[in-house]
Amino acid sequence: MKFVQIIDFETERIDEMGELVQEAEKRSAGRDGGPTHRMLLQDRNTPNRYLVAIEFESYEEAMRNSNDPETTRMAALCTRPPQFTDCDVHEMTEIK
């Protein structure tokens, strides 16, 4: 079952965070078990607050990814500890 992890975090260093994400995506390109989709959202009412929705093929793959040292490096750029919401995907529809 597909799985999505939603990460709610605050940072004043979003550009550095983006660089780390790009490095991690380059390293994991073509490798099994990494994220399949990622969406970064910025809260309009709280400018330093962001939400990231990351899709994986399974919960187990997401948990392996959570143990990656890059995850710790990204958390260090946050102004408060990130909050994680773990979701099983029951339905997904592309609306055109």
C-alpha positions as CSV (number, residue, x, y, z in Angstrom):
1,M,0.0,0.0,0.0
2,K,1.3,3.4,-0.9
3,F,2.3,5.6,2.0
4,V,2.6,9.4,2.5
5,Q,4.5,11.1,5.3
6,I,3.6,14.7,6.0
7,I,6.3,16.7,7.7
8,D,5.4,20.0,9.4
9,F,8.4,22.1,10.1
10,E,9.6,25.7,10.6
11,T,12.9,27.1,9.3
12,E,14.6,30.4,8.4
13,R,17.0,28.4,6.2
14,I,14.7,27.0,3.5
15,D,17.4,27.5,0.8
16,E,19.9,25.3,2.7
17,M,17.1,22.8,3.3
18,G,16.4,22.7,-0.5
19,E,20.1,22.1,-1.2
20,L,20.1,19.1,1.1
21,V,17.0,17.7,-0.5
22,Q,18.5,18.1,-3.9
23,E,21.7,16.3,-2.8
24,A,19.6,13.5,-1.3
25,E,17.5,13.1,-4.4
26,K,20.6,12.9,-6.6
27,R,22.1,10.2,-4.4
28,S,18.9,8.1,-4.3
29,A,18.1,8.5,-8.0
30,G,17.5,5.0,-9.6
31,R,17.7,3.3,-6.2
32,D,14.8,1.3,-4.9
33,G,13.0,2.3,-1.7
34,G,13.2,6.1,-1.9
35,P,10.5,8.6,-2.2
36,T,8.4,8.6,-5.4
37,H,6.9,12.1,-5.1
38,R,7.5,15.1,-3.0
39,M,5.5,18.3,-2.6
40,L,6.7,21.4,-0.6
41,L,4.1,23.8,0.7
42,Q,4.6,27.1,2.5
43,D,2.0,28.4,5.0
44,R,0.8,31.8,3.8
45,N,-0.1,32.9,7.3
46,T,3.1,31.8,9.0
47,P,5.9,32.5,6.5
48,N,8.6,30.2,8.1
49,R,6.3,27.2,8.4
50,Y,6.4,24.5,5.7
51,L,4.7,21.2,5.0
52,V,6.2,18.5,2.9
53,A,4.1,15.6,1.6
54,I,6.4,12.7,0.6
55,E,5.0,9.6,-1.1
56,F,6.6,6.1,-0.8
57,E,5.7,2.7,-2.2
58,S,5.2,1.4,1.4
59,Y,5.4,2.3,5.1
60,E,8.6,0.2,5.4
61,E,10.4,2.2,2.7
62,A,9.4,5.4,4.4
63,M,10.8,4.2,7.7
64,R,14.1,3.2,6.1
65,N,14.3,6.7,4.6
66,S,13.6,8.3,8.0
67,N,16.8,6.6,9.3
68,D,18.9,8.3,6.6
69,P,21.5,10.7,8.1
70,E,20.2,13.4,5.8
71,T,16.9,13.5,7.7
72,T,18.9,14.5,10.9
73,R,20.8,17.1,9.0
74,M,17.6,18.6,7.7
75,A,16.0,18.6,11.2
76,A,19.0,20.6,12.4
77,L,18.0,23.5,10.1
78,C,14.6,23.7,11.7
79,T,13.6,26.3,14.4
80,R,11.5,23.7,16.2
81,P,11.4,19.9,15.9
82,P,9.6,18.6,12.8
83,Q,6.2,16.9,13.4
84,F,5.4,13.8,11.3
85,T,2.0,12.5,10.3
86,D,2.0,9.0,8.8
87,C,-0.8,8.2,6.3
88,D,-1.8,5.1,4.3
89,V,-3.0,6.1,0.9
90,H,-6.5,4.8,0.3
91,E,-7.3,6.7,-2.9
92,M,-5.5,9.0,-5.2
93,T,-7.0,10.8,-8.2
94,E,-5.4,13.1,-10.7
95,I,-7.9,15.9,-11.5
96,K,-7.5,17.6,-14.8
